[in-house]
Amino acid sequence: MSSSSFPYSAAELDQFRQVQRLAYDMADAVEGQLREGMTETDLCRLMVGEQAAHDVTQVFHQPYAWFGRRTLLGDGWAAPSAVGVLELASSGQLPGRAFFPTGAALASGVPLIVDLAPVVQGIPADVGYSCVLGQNDVFDELDAGLARIRTFLVEGVRAGETMQSLTRELDGLVAQRGWESCHAHYPDRALGHLVFPLGAEPAGPSALPGFGAAAAEGLLGAGRRAAGEDAGAYPVWNDGPLAGWRPAPGLWALEPHIGRDGVGVKFEELLVVTEDDAYWLDDHLPHSQRWAAAGYSISPLGLR
């Protein structure tokens, strides 16, 4: 988790790519089983079952599923803290009960989001996938916007922008279109976070509820270094003062999440950041393939 030099070889990046594809395969398998009347709890059980079927015994965080208006998240889902990974750990608020599955039921035209983070032999992925049961025009509008946001983010990093400035600029562009930046409701207002290899799960409960204990240790360790001698080590990508740096070289799970009129849509995938470049780890994921099939523009989101 170096904050100064790129820590991965090509072979190690390929390992991350394979685990990310596995995670999306699991999300795709769950989408294929969607039926009216299923609940968020049902979908989380399906994801846990998919992980077990692939011998996944460790996670970066547990699976989540949100239906309907819950795809917007909302006020009160998490405390908008500037220090986040430290304050929320000590208060026990992360991720908060609102993130956990409910009995909300699926119906035709209802959007949904699944978020899962399997770990295979110490290599984690963290993916978010949006879809809809049937047709929803607002979903399609927002989904097309995400295609342009994906390009906006990688080009901003390549241009040397800070995490703070990119987040603020994105939120302004989103608001101009009458959309909501739902990622502002995540713990620490996170647009993304660092992802890194994990050791074995330590004994005892996780310091961050919902996260694996090893993942929590890594995030908290980086947060402490950022609060101390290495400000560029902060592991959360947001609009706060500790994110006033270009993202440290490594792998970042970016999860832009936008909404309108009761519909929230997101993606989450790994961005590779080197000392002087940035690129998405994999350009052949289900959401980007869906955008290509629909003919959506991938020009960076900008002023109208």
C-alpha positions as CSV (number, residue, x, y, z in Angstrom):
1,M,0.0,0.0,0.0
2,S,2.8,2.4,-1.0
3,S,1.8,6.0,-1.5
4,S,4.7,6.8,-3.8
5,S,5.4,4.0,-6.3
6,F,3.2,1.5,-8.1
7,P,3.2,-1.7,-6.1
8,Y,2.0,-4.4,-8.6
9,S,3.5,-6.4,-11.4
10,A,1.6,-7.3,-14.6
11,A,1.1,-10.8,-13.3
12,E,-0.4,-9.4,-10.0
13,L,-2.7,-7.1,-12.0
14,D,-3.9,-10.1,-13.9
15,Q,-4.8,-11.8,-10.6
16,F,-6.9,-8.8,-9.6
17,R,-8.5,-8.8,-13.1
18,Q,-9.5,-12.4,-12.7
19,V,-11.1,-11.9,-9.3
20,Q,-13.0,-8.9,-10.5
21,R,-14.4,-10.9,-13.4
22,L,-15.3,-13.6,-11.0
23,A,-17.2,-11.1,-8.9
24,Y,-19.1,-9.8,-12.0
25,D,-19.8,-13.4,-13.0
26,M,-21.5,-13.8,-9.6
27,A,-23.5,-10.6,-10.1
28,D,-24.5,-11.8,-13.6
29,A,-25.6,-15.2,-12.2
30,V,-27.8,-13.4,-9.6
31,E,-29.3,-11.2,-12.2
32,G,-30.3,-14.3,-14.2
33,Q,-32.3,-15.5,-11.2
34,L,-34.3,-12.3,-10.6
35,R,-38.0,-12.8,-10.0
36,E,-40.9,-10.5,-8.9
37,G,-41.4,-10.8,-5.1
38,M,-37.7,-11.6,-4.3
39,T,-36.4,-9.5,-1.4
40,E,-33.1,-7.8,-0.8
41,T,-32.4,-10.5,1.8
42,D,-33.1,-13.2,-0.8
43,L,-30.5,-11.6,-3.2
44,C,-27.9,-11.4,-0.5
45,R,-28.4,-15.1,0.2
46,L,-27.9,-15.8,-3.5
47,M,-24.6,-13.9,-3.5
48,V,-23.4,-15.7,-0.4
49,G,-24.3,-18.9,-2.2
50,E,-22.4,-17.9,-5.3
51,Q,-19.4,-17.1,-3.2
52,A,-19.6,-20.5,-1.5
53,A,-19.9,-22.3,-4.8
54,H,-16.7,-20.6,-5.9
55,D,-14.9,-21.5,-2.6
56,V,-14.8,-17.9,-1.5
57,T,-14.2,-17.9,2.2
58,Q,-13.0,-14.3,2.7
59,V,-14.5,-11.0,1.7
60,F,-13.5,-7.3,1.6
61,H,-17.0,-6.6,2.7
62,Q,-20.2,-8.6,2.9
63,P,-22.7,-8.6,-0.1
64,Y,-25.3,-5.8,-0.2
65,A,-28.5,-5.5,-2.3
66,W,-30.8,-2.5,-2.6
67,F,-34.2,-2.2,-4.4
68,G,-36.3,0.6,-5.5
69,R,-36.0,3.9,-3.6
70,R,-33.3,2.3,-1.5
71,T,-31.0,2.5,-4.6
72,L,-30.8,6.2,-3.8
73,L,-29.4,5.5,-0.4
74,G,-30.4,8.6,1.5
75,D,-29.8,11.0,4.4
76,G,-28.9,9.1,7.6
77,W,-27.3,6.2,5.9
78,A,-23.8,7.2,7.1
79,A,-22.2,10.1,8.9
80,P,-20.6,12.6,6.5
81,S,-17.2,12.6,8.3
82,A,-14.0,14.2,7.0
83,V,-11.8,11.6,8.7
84,G,-14.2,8.7,8.2
85,V,-12.3,5.5,8.5
86,L,-11.0,6.5,11.9
87,E,-14.0,8.3,13.4
88,L,-16.6,5.8,12.2
89,A,-14.6,2.9,13.4
90,S,-14.4,4.3,16.9
91,S,-18.1,5.0,16.9
92,G,-19.2,1.7,15.3
93,Q,-21.3,3.5,12.7
94,L,-19.8,2.0,9.6
95,P,-21.6,0.9,7.5
96,G,-24.7,1.4,9.5
97,R,-27.8,-0.8,9.6
98,A,-29.4,1.0,6.6
99,F,-26.9,-0.6,4.3
100,F,-27.9,-4.1,5.3
101,P,-30.6,-6.0,3.4
102,T,-34.3,-5.7,4.1
103,G,-37.6,-7.4,3.1
104,A,-38.1,-4.8,0.3
105,A,-39.6,-6.8,-2.6
106,L,-38.8,-6.7,-6.3
107,A,-41.4,-5.8,-8.9
108,S,-41.5,-5.1,-12.6
109,G,-39.7,-1.8,-13.5
110,V,-37.9,-1.7,-10.1
111,P,-34.2,-0.9,-10.2
112,L,-31.7,-2.7,-8.0
113,I,-28.0,-2.6,-7.1
114,V,-25.8,-5.5,-5.9
115,D,-22.4,-4.9,-4.3
116,L,-20.1,-7.7,-3.5
117,A,-16.4,-8.0,-2.7
118,P,-15.0,-11.6,-2.8
119,V,-11.3,-12.3,-1.9
120,V,-9.5,-15.2,-3.7
121,Q,-6.1,-16.3,-2.2
122,G,-5.7,-12.8,-0.7
123,I,-6.7,-10.9,-3.9
124,P,-9.8,-8.9,-3.5
125,A,-12.3,-7.3,-5.9
126,D,-15.1,-4.9,-5.0
127,V,-17.8,-4.5,-7.6
128,G,-21.2,-2.8,-7.8
129,Y,-23.7,-3.6,-10.5
130,S,-27.0,-2.0,-11.3
131,C,-29.9,-3.4,-13.4
132,V,-33.6,-3.3,-13.5
133,L,-36.3,-6.0,-13.7
134,G,-38.0,-5.1,-16.9
135,Q,-37.9,-1.5,-18.3
136,N,-37.3,1.9,-16.5
137,D,-36.6,5.0,-18.6
138,V,-35.0,6.9,-15.7
139,F,-32.7,4.0,-15.1
140,D,-31.6,4.2,-18.8
141,E,-31.0,8.0,-18.6
142,L,-28.8,7.6,-15.5
143,D,-27.0,4.5,-16.9
144,A,-26.1,6.5,-20.0
145,G,-24.7,9.2,-17.7
146,L,-22.5,6.7,-15.9
147,A,-20.9,5.8,-19.2
148,R,-19.6,9.4,-19.5
149,I,-18.7,9.6,-15.8
150,R,-16.4,6.6,-16.2
151,T,-14.4,8.5,-18.9
152,F,-14.5,11.7,-16.9
153,L,-12.9,10.1,-13.9
154,V,-10.0,8.4,-15.7
155,E,-9.2,11.4,-17.8
156,G,-9.2,13.6,-14.6
157,V,-6.7,11.4,-12.9
158,R,-4.5,11.3,-16.0
159,A,-4.6,15.1,-16.0
160,G,-3.2,15.1,-12.4
161,E,-6.3,16.3,-10.6
162,T,-6.8,15.5,-6.9
163,M,-9.4,13.2,-5.6
164,Q,-11.0,16.1,-3.8
165,S,-11.2,18.3,-6.9
166,L,-12.5,15.5,-9.1
167,T,-15.2,14.6,-6.6
168,R,-16.4,18.2,-6.3
169,E,-16.3,18.8,-10.1
170,L,-18.3,15.6,-10.7
171,D,-20.9,16.5,-8.0
172,G,-21.3,19.9,-9.7
173,L,-21.8,18.3,-13.1
174,V,-24.3,15.8,-11.7
175,A,-26.3,18.6,-10.0
176,Q,-26.5,20.6,-13.3
177,R,-28.4,17.7,-14.8
178,G,-30.9,17.5,-12.0
179,W,-29.3,14.3,-10.7
180,E,-28.2,13.5,-7.2
181,S,-24.7,12.3,-6.1
182,C,-25.8,9.3,-4.1
183,H,-22.2,8.4,-3.2
184,A,-22.3,11.4,-0.8
185,H,-24.4,9.1,1.4
186,Y,-21.7,6.5,1.7
187,P,-19.5,6.4,4.8
188,D,-17.0,9.2,4.5
189,R,-18.8,10.5,1.4
190,A,-16.7,8.0,-0.5
191,L,-16.6,8.1,-4.3
192,G,-14.1,5.2,-4.0
193,H,-11.5,3.6,-1.8
194,L,-8.1,1.8,-2.0
195,V,-8.0,-2.0,-2.6
196,F,-5.0,-4.1,-1.6
197,P,-4.0,-7.7,-1.1
198,L,-5.2,-9.2,2.2
199,G,-3.6,-11.5,4.7
200,A,-5.5,-14.1,6.7
201,E,-8.4,-12.9,8.7
202,P,-7.2,-11.8,12.2
203,A,-8.9,-13.1,15.3
204,G,-11.8,-11.2,16.7
205,P,-14.5,-9.0,15.1
206,S,-13.9,-6.5,12.4
207,A,-13.3,-2.9,13.5
208,L,-15.6,-1.8,10.6
209,P,-18.9,-3.7,10.7
210,G,-19.8,-5.3,7.4
211,F,-16.1,-5.4,6.3
212,G,-13.7,-8.3,6.6
213,A,-11.4,-7.9,9.6
214,A,-8.3,-7.9,7.3
215,A,-9.7,-5.3,5.0
216,A,-10.7,-3.1,8.0
217,E,-7.1,-3.4,9.4
218,G,-5.6,-2.2,6.1
219,L,-8.0,0.7,5.6
220,L,-7.6,1.9,9.2
221,G,-3.8,1.6,9.0
222,A,-3.7,3.7,5.9
223,G,-6.0,6.2,7.5
224,R,-3.7,6.5,10.5
225,R,-0.7,7.1,8.3
226,A,-2.5,9.8,6.4
227,A,-3.5,11.5,9.7
228,G,0.2,11.3,10.7
229,E,3.3,11.3,8.6
230,D,2.0,10.4,5.1
231,A,-1.0,12.6,4.0
232,G,-1.0,11.0,0.6
233,A,-1.8,7.6,2.0
234,Y,-5.5,8.3,2.8
235,P,-7.4,5.3,1.5
236,V,-10.7,7.0,0.8
237,W,-11.5,9.1,-2.3
238,N,-13.9,11.9,-1.4
239,D,-14.3,15.7,-1.4
240,G,-12.7,16.2,2.0
241,P,-9.4,17.8,3.1
242,L,-7.5,14.5,3.4
243,A,-8.3,13.8,-0.3
244,G,-6.5,16.9,-1.6
245,W,-4.0,14.7,-3.4
246,R,-3.7,12.8,-6.6
247,P,-4.7,9.2,-5.8
248,A,-1.8,7.2,-4.6
249,P,-0.4,4.6,-7.1
250,G,-2.3,1.4,-6.7
251,L,-5.8,0.0,-7.2
252,W,-8.8,2.1,-6.4
253,A,-12.4,0.8,-6.4
254,L,-14.4,3.7,-7.8
255,E,-18.2,3.7,-7.3
256,P,-19.9,6.7,-8.8
257,H,-23.6,6.5,-7.8
258,I,-26.2,8.9,-9.2
259,G,-30.0,9.1,-8.9
260,R,-33.2,10.8,-9.8
261,D,-36.9,10.3,-9.1
262,G,-36.6,7.2,-6.9
263,V,-34.0,5.5,-9.1
264,G,-30.3,5.1,-8.2
265,V,-27.7,3.7,-10.5
266,K,-24.0,2.9,-9.9
267,F,-21.0,0.9,-11.1
268,E,-18.0,-0.1,-9.1
269,E,-14.8,-1.4,-10.6
270,L,-11.0,-1.1,-10.2
271,L,-9.0,1.8,-11.5
272,V,-5.3,1.3,-11.9
273,V,-3.3,4.4,-10.9
274,T,0.4,4.6,-11.6
275,E,2.9,7.3,-11.0
276,D,2.0,9.1,-14.3
277,D,-1.0,7.3,-15.8
278,A,-4.4,5.8,-15.0
279,Y,-6.6,3.2,-16.7
280,W,-9.5,0.9,-15.9
281,L,-8.3,-2.6,-15.1
282,D,-10.8,-4.2,-17.4
283,D,-12.9,-2.6,-20.3
284,H,-15.0,-5.7,-20.9
285,L,-17.3,-5.8,-17.9
286,P,-21.1,-6.2,-18.0
287,H,-22.0,-2.5,-17.6
288,S,-19.6,-1.3,-20.3
289,Q,-20.8,-4.0,-22.6
290,R,-24.4,-2.9,-22.0
291,W,-23.5,0.7,-22.8
292,A,-21.8,-0.3,-26.0
293,A,-24.8,-2.4,-27.1
294,A,-27.1,0.6,-26.3
295,G,-24.8,3.0,-28.3
296,Y,-24.2,5.3,-25.3
297,S,-21.6,8.1,-25.6
298,I,-18.5,7.6,-23.6
299,S,-17.2,11.1,-24.0
300,P,-16.4,12.6,-20.6
301,L,-19.2,14.2,-18.7
302,G,-18.9,18.0,-19.1
303,L,-20.8,21.2,-19.3
304,R,-23.9,21.1,-21.5
